[in-house]
Amino acid sequence: SPADIASLYAIPEYQARYLRGDMQILGRQAVGFQAGYPLNESVNLGGSVFACPTDGSGLLSSSLRWDFSQTSSLTMAGYLPWGDEPEAGVVRSEFGSSPRSVFLQLGIYL
């Protein structure tokens, strides 16, 4: 249960899992779908959705990548989560504590 996350940090096996970076999905179950579509040789659209079947929370993501030269690209993505938000510092759903966010990246390849 997401509400038990704080107490799990006291368990050494759980700490080891957390420290090695294996905490992208808190629970054991997630359903996901990802798709991409090239508009042309330099512009690609993408989207993904992840959902937790046990608590109904999820995350919707869309992205746009523009390769504006042979050595440069611009990537933009947006993330929209849904689900029960934390209450008094207690996580109540898999994705409900994720922030709404925008990602912007300029890539220069030498």
NORJO-V638805 format. One line per field, one symbol per residue. psi: psi as a letter, one per 40 degrees, with the letter a starting at -180 (. if undefined). burial: + if it has 16 or more other ideal C-beta (glycine too) atoms within 10 Angstrom, else -. Layout:
psi=???
burial=???
This chain:
psi=hdeeddddeehddddddddeeffdhdaehihihiiihhdaeehhiiiihhihedeeiahhiiihhhgeieeiihhhiihhiiihiihfehheidedeiihihhhhhhhh.
burial=-+--+--------------------+---+-------------+-+-+-+++--+-+++-+-+-+-+-----+-+-+-+-++++------++++++++------------
